[in-house]
């Protein structure tokens, strides 16, 4: 014959965490809490204000996979190479006769990856008085060729940068014309409709170097040279050159260059906070009403049960969607609405059925015969008996609320500020991440949701296994 289920709170917890599901679920929950601890260490800045600020992520590659994705491809994917202003060797020549100042910046970098870079960007910082300097940006290749990427007169003065992206979609038109003319005249390259500057500039010379699908990579030492002709001896320039890679960090980046690891780590405390707080408040509130309903009976029981029936048929998700469309509430306002529409419900009915059995036991009848008040019996004898059962109900309710928050965020109706797992998935869906092969953008946030829900589901099963006699027999 199976042992009777544990009735005390402490005994229930001990028995639950001795089971295999309890051990596994507890370990997974500890891992989630570790993610919460890592957040201020990995991302100590105010991510709430910087997550939506595009300028805060400009130094990251766009739509780059995780660095460990190298294991899925032969060879080495390129990492981002950044040439800082201090990495340039600067020479400055002032001509007193003509009143012209020539400034030259030059730096070199080694490109040894097995794939072409993702993008190229040059940022120019200038200071000048009356006349804007004329600036030429050139790329020196390992084969001795020099390509002028850009000839321009910058508009902004330091500390504001003049940014010149060299990529297929947002490149300066002059750059594309220069690269085409250089490749066709020097190497008899066959022109194509959509060349990629980041491919042609790093390709071996030949007729296929303008074709992104047929070009062959040329490894070696490259150089970046910037020549400025200024018209005042006090004028100055500095540069920053970025050769963006195709991988970044542990979780990759999105279309706005944001580090997805930051969003995933911050999604953990948001999901845990929302799911746990919602489950605790809702289940405990419904437990109180369910116990009152079963203990007092009569009109009180009838009122609580009819209210439970009413709230059970209310579709909470459509209501939240409607509210979010008009008001765009914060995550805590969403939590308030969830609690307001869940004061009574299914848990109230479960607890009521337990209380109806408990109130027939001898120690309750003895307390009544000794003149104990109904409130004293409720809180001293009834609640301690039903509280262990609420652990299982709370653990099983947390995944539902995590999914609820993720669903709203996926639809773009969640908190407009916080990065959450659901909002990451929603942004990925809106930008056709699956169609374009950006698997990390979908898989990693989804893994976070699945991991959290499975952890609480295992904990709920472990509590159920302790409290349910039929499961204890297995």
HUGIHU-V214187 format. One record per residue. N is the residue number from 1. RES is the residue in one small letter. PSI is psi in whole degrees, 0 to 359 (NA if undefined). OMEGA is omega in whole degrees, 0 to 359 (NA if undefined). Layout:
n:res:psi:omega
N:RES:PSI:OMEGA
N:RES:PSI:OMEGA
This chain:
n:res:psi:omega
1:x:136:183
2:x:149:177
3:x:148:179
4:x:152:182
5:x:149:177
6:x:139:183
7:x:330:181
8:x:155:181
9:x:312:182
10:x:317:180
11:x:321:179
12:x:316:180
13:x:316:180
14:x:314:181
15:x:322:182
16:x:318:183
17:x:3:171
18:x:343:180
19:x:159:179
20:x:313:177
21:x:323:179
22:x:319:179
23:x:313:181
24:x:313:180
25:x:320:178
26:x:320:177
27:x:320:178
28:x:322:178
29:x:322:176
30:x:321:178
31:x:320:177
32:x:318:178
33:x:326:176
34:x:323:175
35:x:321:179
36:x:322:180
37:x:326:183
38:x:332:186
39:x:304:181
40:x:343:178
41:x:314:181
42:x:322:182
43:x:75:184
44:x:346:180
45:x:171:180
46:x:89:185
47:x:335:180
48:x:323:182
49:x:335:184
50:x:343:183
51:x:321:179
52:x:2:180
53:x:107:184
54:x:325:183
55:x:342:181
56:x:348:186
57:x:15:189
58:x:340:181
59:x:0:178
60:x:148:176
61:x:151:180
62:x:132:175
63:x:46:178
64:x:142:178
65:x:172:176
66:x:152:181
67:x:330:181
68:x:357:178
69:x:356:172
70:x:330:185
71:x:344:182
72:x:352:183
73:x:151:175
74:x:141:179
75:x:192:184
76:x:126:175
77:x:146:184
78:x:142:171
79:x:162:180
80:x:132:176
81:x:123:181
82:x:122:176
83:x:108:183
84:x:164:178
85:x:323:181
86:x:348:179
87:x:347:179
88:x:142:171
89:x:119:187
90:x:134:171
91:x:141:184
92:x:122:181
93:x:124:181
94:x:124:178
95:x:107:180
96:x:330:183
97:x:313:184
98:x:355:180
99:x:32:182
100:x:139:176
101:x:125:178
102:x:124:180
103:x:130:180
104:x:128:173
105:x:135:177
106:x:140:177
107:x:159:180
108:x:158:176
109:x:152:181
110:x:127:177
111:x:109:186
112:x:11:180
113:x:172:181
114:x:4:180
115:x:158:180
116:x:154:177
117:x:167:182
118:x:314:181
119:x:165:173
120:x:138:178
121:x:136:175
122:x:133:178
123:x:125:185
124:x:130:177
125:x:120:184
126:x:150:169
127:x:127:181
128:x:162:184
129:x:276:188
130:x:319:186
131:x:132:180
132:x:132:179
133:x:159:175
134:x:126:188
135:x:135:175
136:x:130:179
137:x:125:185
138:x:146:176
139:x:128:177
140:x:128:184
141:x:161:179
142:x:337:181
143:x:8:178
144:x:352:180
145:x:146:176
146:x:128:182
147:x:126:175
148:x:114:181
149:x:327:189
150:x:142:170
151:x:118:190
152:x:166:171
153:x:109:185
154:x:149:181
155:x:322:186
156:x:149:175
157:x:151:180
158:x:144:14
159:x:359:177
160:x:131:184
161:x:149:167
162:x:112:186
163:x:131:180
164:x:97:179
165:x:137:178
166:x:89:177
167:x:174:187
168:x:320:191
169:x:329:186
170:x:22:182
171:x:155:173
172:x:130:184
173:x:323:180
174:x:323:179
175:x:315:181
176:x:320:178
177:x:318:181
178:x:317:182
179:x:319:179
180:x:314:182
181:x:319:180
182:x:315:183
183:x:319:182
184:x:325:182
185:x:323:184
186:x:330:186
187:x:7:182
188:x:38:181
189:x:141:176
190:x:122:183
191:x:146:178
192:x:165:185
193:x:321:186
194:x:74:176
195:x:158:177
196:x:114:181
197:x:321:182
198:x:343:176
199:x:309:183
200:x:320:183
201:x:336:181
202:x:18:182
203:x:154:174
204:x:142:180
205:x:137:180
206:x:179:185
207:x:342:183
208:x:5:189
209:x:342:176
210:x:349:181
211:x:112:183
212:x:337:184
213:x:342:185
214:x:350:181
215:x:147:180
216:x:133:185
217:x:140:175
218:x:112:178
219:x:164:177
220:x:196:183
221:x:123:178
222:x:159:178
223:x:151:176
224:x:127:182
225:x:133:180
226:x:124:180
227:x:124:180
228:x:133:174
229:x:110:183
230:x:169:186
231:x:21:175
232:x:141:183
233:x:340:180
234:x:351:179
235:x:152:182
236:x:158:176
237:x:153:171
238:x:156:183
239:x:160:176
240:x:120:185
241:x:130:182
242:x:125:171
243:x:98:186
244:x:137:177
245:x:187:179
246:x:0:176
247:x:154:181
248:x:128:172
249:x:196:182
250:x:345:184
251:x:2:179
252:x:190:181
253:x:167:178
254:x:194:185
255:x:343:177
256:x:15:179
257:x:11:182
258:x:140:178
259:x:112:184
260:x:336:178
261:x:323:177
262:x:314:179
263:x:321:181
264:x:317:179
265:x:318:178
266:x:338:176
267:x:333:181
268:x:306:178
269:x:328:178
270:x:312:180
271:x:315:180
272:x:317:181
273:x:312:182
274:x:310:183
275:x:316:183
276:x:314:180
277:x:316:179
278:x:314:181
279:x:316:180
280:x:310:183
281:x:312:184
282:x:311:184
283:x:317:180
284:x:321:177
285:x:314:179
286:x:328:176
287:x:315:179
288:x:312:181
289:x:323:178
290:x:319:178
291:x:318:178
292:x:318:180
293:x:312:181
294:x:327:184
295:x:316:184
296:x:328:178
297:x:198:175
298:x:221:182
299:x:326:177
300:x:314:178
301:x:315:181
302:x:318:181
303:x:316:181
304:x:319:182
305:x:320:177
306:x:323:176
307:x:321:177
308:x:317:178
309:x:320:181
310:x:312:183
311:x:334:180
312:x:332:182
313:x:356:179
314:x:123:179
315:x:106:187
316:x:324:182
317:x:312:177
318:x:325:178
319:x:316:179
320:x:322:178
321:x:316:180
322:x:316:179
323:x:319:182
324:x:328:179
325:x:320:185
326:x:327:190
327:x:343:184
328:x:63:185
329:x:161:174
330:x:173:182
331:x:330:180
332:x:328:174
333:x:322:176
334:x:318:178
335:x:319:179
336:x:318:180
337:x:318:179
338:x:314:180
339:x:319:182
340:x:327:180
341:x:12:182
342:x:27:180
343:x:325:173
344:x:157:182
345:x:215:184
346:x:322:179
347:x:324:178
348:x:320:180
349:x:322:179
350:x:312:181
351:x:323:178
352:x:317:181
353:x:326:177
354:x:317:181
355:x:323:179
356:x:330:176
357:x:319:183
358:x:322:184
359:x:346:178
360:x:355:182
361:x:158:190
362:x:321:184
363:x:332:176
364:x:317:178
365:x:324:178
366:x:317:179
367:x:324:178
368:x:319:181
369:x:333:178
370:x:1:175
371:x:12:178
372:x:140:181
373:x:160:180
374:x:321:181
375:x:318:180
376:x:316:179
377:x:321:181
378:x:312:185
379:x:334:184
380:x:330:185
381:x:324:184
382:x:307:184
383:x:316:178
384:x:333:180
385:x:328:183
386:x:342:183
387:x:319:178
388:x:326:181
389:x:333:180
390:x:335:178
391:x:314:179
392:x:320:181
393:x:320:179
394:x:314:181
395:x:323:180
396:x:338:180
397:x:333:182
398:x:312:178
399:x:323:180
400:x:319:181
401:x:330:173
402:x:316:177
403:x:323:180
404:x:311:179
405:x:318:180
406:x:324:179
407:x:315:178
408:x:316:180
409:x:322:178
410:x:322:179
411:x:359:181
412:x:20:184
413:x:9:179
414:x:201:178
415:x:123:184
416:x:353:185
417:x:312:188
418:x:138:170
419:x:124:180
420:x:166:179
421:x:319:180
422:x:319:180
423:x:325:176
424:x:317:179
425:x:321:179
426:x:317:178
427:x:321:178
428:x:318:179
429:x:316:182
430:x:337:180
431:x:20:174
432:x:45:182
433:x:318:180
434:x:318:182
435:x:324:183
436:x:0:175
437:x:16:178
438:x:67:189
439:x:325:183
440:x:330:181
441:x:334:181
442:x:315:188
443:x:318:187
444:x:313:174
445:x:323:178
446:x:321:178
447:x:324:177
448:x:315:179
449:x:314:181
450:x:316:181
451:x:313:182
452:x:317:182
453:x:322:178
454:x:322:179
455:x:312:181
456:x:328:177
457:x:319:177
458:x:321:177
459:x:318:178
460:x:320:178
461:x:323:180
462:x:320:177
463:x:319:179
464:x:324:180
465:x:326:179
466:x:322:188
467:x:338:183
468:x:115:182
469:x:324:181
470:x:321:178
471:x:328:179
472:x:333:181
473:x:344:184
474:x:NA:NA
